[in-house]
């Protein structure tokens, strides 16, 4: 990222003392939120469901590190999930995920909006009212025009937002599957007609179709609100918004000598923010060149937290091996499932017992190892990640033995049942980059034990592989593709967001298709509709039913669930995992107590 400077104004000592005193009183009396707080001895995975570390003081400097920069400080462009906790320091949304641990953190709550939206016309019209006295760091007011402009920027091709066309088509007509609206920087595009602003505090969003979970989309990082006036001024100066973001949250950001510095924003008001309860004066974020050196710096206390998706191999080796340090480790899932897709459109995989033979024979332990080892990729028997309502810990339709290395006897019985007792040949399509070659090797070895020969169908790049390779049902069938290994995480934590791209038969595409087995089941589609149209609140029940129906097809075989190894030093306070933000620590609410040697 280019060097940049963002001016900031210091608040008075009295003002700072009053703010910190108020925050401390709120936190210690439990008024800040209903989070369960821990003052007991640290435990492994303690921060998954409660805030760990008593608050002994406020103020101070929190030092964090990573070996990567965020892809962008512009919320529209942010892709990496761990950058969500960075954006949360200075960017606010209409709705945001709550500042709570556990499943409570998966709930969208009012942020810039003063209350939950008024939703009418069968979940098509969403009306929001902004809070009073909302300010940008330069003292100008946050208005409904800023909200509308922020959403309009999602459509600009040059910004390359990761928000899918399917979501954008909720806010714009889409004649050929992509939005007709081209964004606010194209003169002929005009205004985004689906969003109106009757006054400075009111935002009316009219969706193109009913969508009951729109609140969860609004709480995602890419729907963060930016200043329209500031963005226009930056564009006139030839500067990108990412190089000079304007803060609406409790911290404002500058970069000095390669270090990101987040200092308190004196235009932010605690009374206007029920999510963020900052405890420190400043956060310094340094980019390290060597992951091992960063892990050592965390161990030695030179860095307080590593924020880019957890510890590396060096850190994992000391944090997990040492009995005392292990109590300061959290190992949450990031909601990403690695799976093997079995395509039933090529013989003999059109026979269910043949697909079952593959499922039983898989060495899931070895396959999980290709994704970084069992510390960060845990064998999964359910497609649903643990942070989706309805996850079933004991669901295991295709048992692969106690050590998950394969149920060979069961697999051989299924081969006989499908009419190929001596095995058969199947093609595995993969990209030559990443873990593809390793997965291919494991599949050859594990399926070869029951006589199944796995032939390679390699692709040189991911783009071709995903679009016109396996992403084209016609090409996949013509090339005889039988097996594909991929991974998937939902856009937001919901059974609908997880399952719809994979199993909704109405979403099968001629290119960029994600429903690789081409499942088209009326019962599954109806269950998905019940969530999308707001016909049910029993998300867990719907998810369980979809999981069972999909399992019966034997086309999606879960392999492993990706986790991160997070480490929280004992001197930090109010530390908890925010599941909706990539299962990282909620940085904005962490405090720092005196270190043991101070």
C-alpha positions in Angstrom: 0.0 0.0 0.0 1.3 3.5 -0.8 2.4 5.7 2.0 -0.3 8.1 3.2 -1.1 10.6 5.9 -4.5 11.3 7.4 -4.7 14.3 9.7 -6.2 13.9 13.1 -7.1 16.2 16.0 -6.2 15.3 19.6 -9.0 15.4 22.1 -8.5 17.1 25.4 -7.2 15.3 28.5 -10.5 15.9 30.3 -12.5 14.5 27.4 -10.4 11.4 27.2 -10.5 10.8 30.9 -14.3 11.1 30.9 -14.7 8.8 28.0 -12.5 6.1 29.5 -14.2 6.4 32.8 -17.6 5.9 31.2 -16.5 2.9 29.2 -14.9 1.3 32.3 -18.0 1.8 34.4 -20.2 0.3 31.6 -18.0 -2.7 31.1 -17.5 -3.5 34.8 -21.2 -3.2 35.5 -22.1 -5.3 32.5 -24.1 -2.5 30.8 -22.1 -2.7 27.6 -23.6 -5.9 26.5 -24.9 -9.2 27.8 -21.6 -11.1 27.1 -20.5 -13.6 29.6 -17.2 -12.4 31.1 -14.5 -14.6 32.6 -12.2 -13.7 35.5 -11.2 -17.3 36.1 -8.0 -19.0 35.0 -7.5 -19.2 31.2 -8.7 -22.3 29.4 -8.2 -23.7 25.9 -11.0 -22.4 23.7 -12.4 -20.2 26.5 -12.9 -17.2 24.2 -15.2 -19.1 21.9 -18.2 -18.5 24.1 -17.2 -15.8 26.6 -15.0 -12.7 26.9 -11.7 -13.7 28.6 -9.6 -11.4 30.9 -10.8 -9.1 33.6 -10.6 -5.3 32.9 -8.0 -3.9 35.2 -7.4 -0.6 33.4 -8.3 1.3 30.2 -6.0 3.2 27.9 -2.6 2.1 26.6 -1.2 0.9 23.3 -2.2 -2.4 21.7 0.4 -3.7 19.3 -0.7 -6.1 16.6 1.1 -7.8 13.7 0.5 -9.7 10.5 2.6 -10.9 7.5 0.0 -9.5 5.1 -1.7 -6.2 4.6 -5.5 -6.2 4.1 -6.3 -6.3 0.5 -8.0 -2.9 0.9 -9.1 -0.4 3.6 -12.0 0.4 1.4 -14.9 -1.7 2.7 -16.3 -2.2 -0.8 -13.1 -4.0 -1.9 -12.3 -5.9 1.3 -12.1 -9.7 0.6 -10.0 -11.4 3.3 -12.3 -12.3 6.2 -9.7 -11.4 8.9 -9.8 -7.8 7.7 -13.3 -7.5 9.0 -11.9 -6.9 12.5 -9.7 -4.1 11.1 -12.6 -2.4 9.3 -14.6 -2.5 12.5 -12.2 -0.1 14.1 -13.0 2.8 11.8 -16.0 1.8 9.6 -19.6 1.4 10.6 -22.6 -0.2 8.8 -26.4 0.4 9.0 -26.4 -2.9 10.8 -23.4 -4.8 12.2 -22.8 -8.1 13.9 -22.9 -7.6 17.6 -19.9 -7.3 19.9 -20.5 -10.6 21.6 -18.9 -14.0 21.7 -20.5 -17.2 20.7 -23.6 -17.5 18.6 -24.8 -14.1 19.9 -22.2 -12.6 17.7 -23.9 -13.9 14.6 -26.9 -11.6 15.1 -27.1 -8.3 13.1 -28.0 -5.4 15.4 -28.5 -1.7 14.7 -25.3 0.3 14.2 -25.7 3.6 12.4 -29.4 2.8 12.3 -31.2 3.8 15.4 -33.3 0.6 15.4 -34.1 -2.5 13.4 -35.6 -1.6 10.0 -39.2 -1.4 9.3 -39.7 -4.3 6.8 -42.8 -4.3 4.6 -44.2 -5.8 1.3 -43.2 -9.3 2.2 -39.6 -8.5 3.0 -39.1 -6.4 -0.1 -39.0 -2.9 1.4 -36.5 -2.1 4.2 -36.7 1.3 5.8 -34.0 2.6 8.1 -33.6 5.7 10.3 -30.2 6.9 11.2 -29.2 7.9 14.7 -28.9 11.5 15.7 -25.6 13.4 15.7 -23.5 10.9 13.7 -20.2 12.4 12.6 -17.3 11.6 10.3 -13.9 12.2 11.8 -13.8 15.6 10.1 -16.9 16.7 11.9 -19.3 16.5 9.0 -22.6 14.7 9.4 -23.2 11.1 8.3 -26.3 11.2 6.1 -28.6 8.9 4.2 -26.9 10.1 1.0 -23.7 8.5 2.3 -25.5 5.2 2.7 -27.0 5.3 -0.8 -23.6 6.3 -2.3 -21.8 3.5 -0.5 -24.2 0.8 -1.8 -24.0 2.3 -5.3 -20.2 1.9 -5.3 -20.6 -1.9 -5.0 -21.7 -1.9 -8.7 -18.5 -0.2 -10.0 -16.5 -2.7 -12.1 -13.2 -0.9 -11.5 -13.5 -1.4 -7.7 -13.9 -5.1 -8.1 -16.1 -5.7 -5.1 -16.3 -9.4 -4.0 -20.1 -9.0 -3.6 -21.7 -11.5 -5.9 -24.1 -10.6 -8.7 -26.8 -12.5 -7.0 -26.7 -10.1 -4.1 -26.3 -7.1 -6.3 -29.3 -8.2 -8.3 -31.4 -7.6 -5.1 -30.6 -3.9 -5.5 -30.8 -3.6 -9.3 -32.6 -5.1 -12.3 -30.4 -7.7 -14.0 -31.5 -8.4 -17.5 -28.8 -10.9 -18.3 -27.7 -12.1 -14.9 -25.5 -9.1 -14.1 -26.7 -5.7 -12.8 -28.0 -3.2 -15.2 -26.9 -0.4 -12.9 -23.2 0.5 -13.5 -22.3 2.5 -10.4 -22.1 6.1 -9.4 -19.0 6.9 -11.4 -20.6 6.3 -14.8 -22.5 9.4 -15.7 -25.1 7.8 -17.8 -25.9 5.3 -15.1 -27.6 8.0 -13.0 -28.9 7.2 -9.5 -29.5 3.7 -8.1 -33.3 3.7 -8.3 -33.9 1.0 -5.7 -32.6 3.2 -2.9 -34.3 6.5 -2.0 -33.5 9.0 0.7 -36.6 11.1 1.7 -34.5 13.1 4.1 -31.0 13.1 5.7 -31.8 10.4 8.2 -34.1 8.0 6.2 -33.0 5.3 3.8 -35.6 3.2 1.9 -34.3 0.1 0.1 -36.7 -1.6 -2.3 -35.4 -5.1 -3.2 -36.1 -6.6 -6.5 -37.5 -9.7 -4.8 -38.4 -10.9 -1.3 -35.3 -11.6 0.8 -35.8 -12.1 4.5 -32.1 -12.3 5.4 -31.1 -9.0 3.8 -30.2 -7.8 7.3 -27.3 -10.3 7.4 -26.0 -9.0 4.1 -26.1 -5.4 5.3 -24.0 -6.5 8.3 -21.1 -7.8 6.1 -17.9 -5.8 5.7 -18.5 -4.8 2.1 -21.7 -2.9 3.1 -19.7 -0.5 5.3 -20.6 3.1 4.9 -18.2 5.7 3.5 -18.4 9.5 3.1 -19.6 10.6 -0.3 -18.1 14.0 0.0 -14.7 12.6 1.0 -14.6 10.1 -1.8 -15.5 12.7 -4.4 -12.6 14.9 -3.1 -10.2 12.0 -3.1 -11.1 11.2 -6.7 -10.5 14.8 -7.8 -7.1 14.5 -6.2 -6.3 11.2 -7.8 -6.3 9.3 -4.5 -8.2 6.1 -3.8 -10.5 5.8 -0.8 -8.4 2.9 0.5 -5.4 5.2 0.8 -7.3 7.7 2.9 -10.4 6.3 4.6 -12.6 8.6 6.7 -13.5 7.2 10.1 -17.0 6.8 11.5 -15.9 4.4 14.2 -14.0 4.9 17.4 -10.6 4.9 15.7 -9.1 6.8 12.8 -6.2 5.5 10.8 -2.9 6.9 9.4 0.3 5.2 8.2 3.6 6.4 9.6 6.9 4.7 8.6 5.0 1.6 7.4 3.1 1.2 10.6 -0.7 1.6 10.6 -1.7 3.7 13.6 -5.3 3.7 14.9 -5.9 6.6 17.3 -9.1 7.6 19.0 -11.7 9.5 16.9 -13.0 12.4 18.9 -16.0 12.8 16.7 -17.2 9.3 17.6 -19.7 9.1 20.5 -20.1 6.1 22.7 -23.8 6.8 23.2 -24.3 6.3 19.4 -22.6 2.9 19.3 -24.0 -0.2 21.1 -21.4 -2.5 19.5 -17.9 -1.0 20.0 -16.6 -0.4 23.6 -12.9 0.5 23.0 -10.6 0.2 25.9 -7.2 1.3 24.5 -6.0 4.7 23.4 -4.2 3.4 20.3 -3.6 0.3 18.2 -0.4 0.0 16.1 -0.4 -2.6 13.3 3.0 -3.6 11.8 3.5 -5.8 8.8 6.2 -8.4 9.3 8.2 -10.1 6.6 8.7 -13.4 8.3 5.9 -15.4 9.9 8.1 -17.3 12.3 9.6 -14.0 13.6 6.2 -12.6 14.1 5.1 -15.7 16.1 8.2 -15.4 18.3 7.4 -11.7 18.8 4.0 -12.7 20.1 5.5 -15.2 22.4 8.0 -12.7 23.8 5.4 -10.0 24.3 6.9 -7.6 21.7 3.6 -8.0 19.7 0.3 -8.4 21.6 -1.8 -10.2 19.0 -1.3 -11.7 15.6 -4.3 -10.8 13.5 -4.0 -12.4 10.0 -5.8 -15.7 10.5 -3.9 -17.0 13.5 -0.5 -18.3 14.4 1.8 -19.9 11.8 3.7 -23.1 12.1 6.2 -21.7 14.5 3.6 -20.3 16.8 1.5 -23.4 16.7 4.5 -25.5 17.7 5.1 -23.6 21.0 1.5 -22.6 21.8 0.0 -26.1 21.5 3.0 -28.1 23.0 3.3 -26.0 26.2 0.7 -26.9 28.8 0.4 -23.4 30.2 0.5 -21.6 26.9 -2.2 -23.9 25.5 -4.7 -22.4 28.0 -4.3 -19.2 26.1 -5.2 -20.8 22.7 -8.5 -20.7 20.9 -9.1 -22.9 17.9 -12.3 -21.7 16.2 -13.7 -22.9 12.8 -13.7 -20.2 10.1 -16.8 -21.7 8.6 -15.0 -23.2 5.5 -15.7 -26.8 4.5 -13.4 -28.7 2.2 -15.3 -31.4 0.3 -15.2 -33.9 -2.5 -17.9 -33.6 -5.1 -18.9 -36.8 -6.9 -20.6 -36.0 -10.2 -23.3 -38.6 -11.0 -23.5 -37.7 -14.7 -20.8 -40.1 -15.7 -20.8 -43.9 -15.5 -20.5 -45.7 -13.2 -21.0 -42.8 -10.8 -24.7 -42.7 -11.9 -25.1 -45.7 -9.6 -25.4 -44.7 -5.9 -23.5 -47.6 -4.4 -20.5 -46.7 -6.6 -20.6 -43.2 -5.1 -21.0 -44.7 -1.6 -17.9 -46.9 -2.2 -15.8 -43.8 -2.8 -17.2 -42.0 0.3 -16.4 -45.0 2.6 -12.9 -45.5 1.2 -11.6 -41.9 1.6 -8.7 -41.3 3.9 -10.0 -38.1 5.4 -7.1 -37.8 7.8 -4.6 -37.6 4.9 -6.9 -35.3 2.9 -7.1 -32.9 5.8 -3.4 -32.9 6.1 -3.2 -31.4 2.6 -4.9 -28.3 4.0 -2.3 -27.5 6.6 -2.5 -30.4 9.1 -5.0 -31.4 11.7 -4.4 -28.3 13.9 -5.9 -26.1 11.2 -8.0 -28.5 9.2 -10.2 -30.8 11.3 -11.8 -33.9 9.8 -15.5 -33.2 9.1 -18.4 -35.6 8.7 -20.9 -32.9 8.1 -21.0 -30.4 5.3 -22.4 -27.8 7.5 -19.8 -25.7 9.4 -20.1 -25.5 13.2 -21.1 -21.8 13.1 -24.2 -22.5 11.0 -27.5 -23.1 12.9 -28.4 -26.8 12.8 -24.8 -28.2 12.7 -25.0 -31.8 14.0 -21.8 -32.9 15.7 -22.6 -36.6 15.4 -23.9 -36.6 11.9 -21.8 -39.1 9.9 -23.6 -40.7 6.9 -20.4 -42.2 5.5 -18.2 -43.5 8.4 -14.6 -43.9 7.5 -13.4 -45.6 10.6 -12.3 -44.4 14.0 -9.1 -42.8 12.7 -10.9 -41.5 9.5 -8.5 -43.3 7.2 -11.1 -45.3 5.4 -13.8 -48.0 5.9 -12.4 -50.4 3.3 -14.7 -53.3 4.1 -17.8 -51.1 3.8 -16.4 -49.7 0.5 -15.8 -53.1 -1.0 -19.3 -54.2 -0.1 -20.7 -51.1 -2.0 -18.5 -51.9 -5.0 -20.1 -55.4 -5.2 -23.5 -53.8 -4.8 -22.9 -51.4 -7.6 -21.7 -54.1 -10.0 -18.0 -53.3 -10.0 -16.5 -55.7 -7.4 -13.0 -55.2 -8.8 -13.2 -51.4 -9.0 -13.5 -48.9 -11.9 -11.8 -45.8 -13.3 -12.7 -42.3 -12.5 -11.3 -38.9 -13.5 -10.4 -36.3 -11.0 -10.3 -32.7 -12.2 -8.0 -30.3 -10.3 -6.0 -27.1 -10.7 -2.2 -27.6 -10.9 -1.8 -24.8 -8.3 -2.5 -25.0 -4.6 -3.4 -28.3 -3.0 -4.8 -30.0 -6.1 -1.8 -32.2 -6.8 -1.5 -33.3 -3.2 -5.2 -34.2 -3.0 -4.9 -36.1 -6.3 -2.1 -38.2 -4.8 -4.1 -39.0 -1.6 -7.1 -40.0 -3.7 -5.0 -42.3 -5.8 -3.7 -44.0 -2.8 -6.9 -44.3 -0.7 -9.2 -45.3 -3.5 -6.6 -47.6 -5.1 -6.9 -49.8 -2.1 -10.3 -50.9 -3.3 -9.4 -51.1 -7.0 -10.6 -47.6 -8.1 -8.2 -46.1 -10.5 -8.1 -42.2 -10.3 -7.0 -40.5 -13.5 -5.8 -36.9 -13.5 -7.5 -34.1 -15.4 -5.3 -31.1 -14.5 -6.0 -27.5 -15.3 -3.2 -24.9 -15.5 -5.1 -22.0 -13.8 -8.0 -21.5 -11.4 -9.9 -19.2 -13.8 -10.3 -21.8 -16.5 -10.8 -24.5 -13.9 -13.7 -22.8 -12.2 -15.4 -21.1 -15.1 -15.3 -23.3 -18.2 -13.7 -26.4 -16.7 -15.7 -27.9 -13.8 -17.9 -24.8 -13.8 -19.4 -25.8 -17.2 -21.8 -28.8 -16.8 -21.5 -29.6 -20.5 -17.7 -29.5 -20.5 -17.4 -31.5 -17.3 -19.7 -34.2 -18.7 -17.9 -34.2 -22.1 -14.5 -34.6 -20.3 -15.8 -37.3 -18.1 -15.2 -35.5 -14.8 -16.2 -37.7 -11.9 -14.5 -36.2 -8.9 -13.7 -32.6 -7.9 -12.2 -31.3 -4.6 -13.2 -27.8 -3.5 -13.9 -25.7 -0.4 -16.8 -23.5 0.4 -17.8 -20.8 3.0 -21.0 -18.9 2.9 -21.2 -15.1 2.4 -22.9 -14.8 5.8 -23.7 -17.3 8.5 -27.0 -18.8 7.4 -28.1 -22.2 6.0 -29.5 -20.3 3.0 -26.1 -18.7 2.2 -24.3 -22.0 2.7 -26.5 -24.4 0.8 -28.2 -22.4 -2.0 -25.2 -22.1 -4.4 -24.3 -25.8 -3.9 -27.7 -27.5 -4.2 -30.4 -25.1 -5.5 -31.4 -26.7 -8.9 -32.6 -23.3 -10.1 -29.1 -21.8 -9.8 -27.4 -24.3 -12.1 -25.4 -22.2 -14.7 -23.8 -22.9 -18.0 -20.6 -21.3 -16.7 -19.3 -20.6 -13.2 -21.7 -23.3 -11.9 -21.2 -24.2 -8.3 -23.9 -26.9 -8.1 -21.4 -29.4 -9.6 -23.5 -32.6 -9.1 -26.5 -30.6 -10.6 -28.8 -31.5 -7.7 -32.3 -30.4 -8.5 -34.7 -31.5 -5.8 -38.1 -29.8 -5.2 -38.0 -30.5 -1.4 -34.6 -29.0 -1.0 -35.6 -25.9 -3.1 -38.7 -25.5 -0.9 -36.7 -25.6 2.3 -34.3 -22.9 0.9 -37.3 -20.8 -0.1 -38.8 -21.0 3.4 -35.7 -19.1 4.8 -35.4 -16.7 1.8 -39.0 -15.7 2.0 -39.2 -15.5 5.8 -41.6 -18.4 6.1 -39.8 -20.0 9.0 -37.5 -19.0 11.9 -36.5 -22.7 12.5 -33.2 -22.3 10.7 -31.6 -25.2 12.6 -34.4 -27.5 11.6 -34.3 -26.5 8.0 -30.5 -27.0 7.9 -30.7 -30.4 9.4 -33.3 -31.5 6.8 -31.3 -30.2 3.9 -28.1 -31.9 5.2 -29.9 -35.2 5.4 -31.4 -34.9 1.9 -28.1 -33.9 0.4 -26.4 -36.8 2.2 -28.8 -39.2 0.6 -27.6 -38.2 -2.9 -24.0 -39.1 -2.0 -22.6 -36.3 -4.1 -21.0 -33.9 -1.5 -18.6 -35.7 0.8 -17.3 -33.5 3.6 -13.5 -33.8 4.2 -12.4 -31.2 6.7 -13.3 -27.9 8.3 -10.7 -25.2 8.4 -9.8 -23.7 11.7 -7.4 -21.0 13.0 -5.1 -21.1 16.0 -5.5 -17.9 17.9 -3.3 -16.9 20.9 -4.3 -14.4 23.6 -1.6 -13.3 26.0 -2.7 -13.4 29.7 -2.4 -9.6 30.1 -5.1 -8.8 27.5 -8.7 -8.2 28.6 -12.1 -8.6 27.2 -10.9 -11.0 24.5 -13.5 -13.1 22.5 -13.9 -14.7 19.1 -16.3 -12.9 16.8 -17.6 -15.7 14.6 -19.2 -13.5 11.9 -15.9 -11.8 11.2 -13.9 -14.8 10.1 -13.7 -16.2 13.7 -11.0 -13.6 14.7 -10.7 -11.7 18.0 -13.0 -8.7 18.0 -10.1 -6.2 18.0 -12.1 -3.0 18.7 -13.1 -4.2 22.2 -9.9 -5.7 23.5 -8.1 -4.0 26.4 -4.5 -4.3 27.7 -3.6 -4.7 31.4 -0.1 -4.3 32.9 2.2 -7.1 31.7 3.5 -9.5 34.3 7.0 -8.0 34.2 5.9 -4.4 34.4 
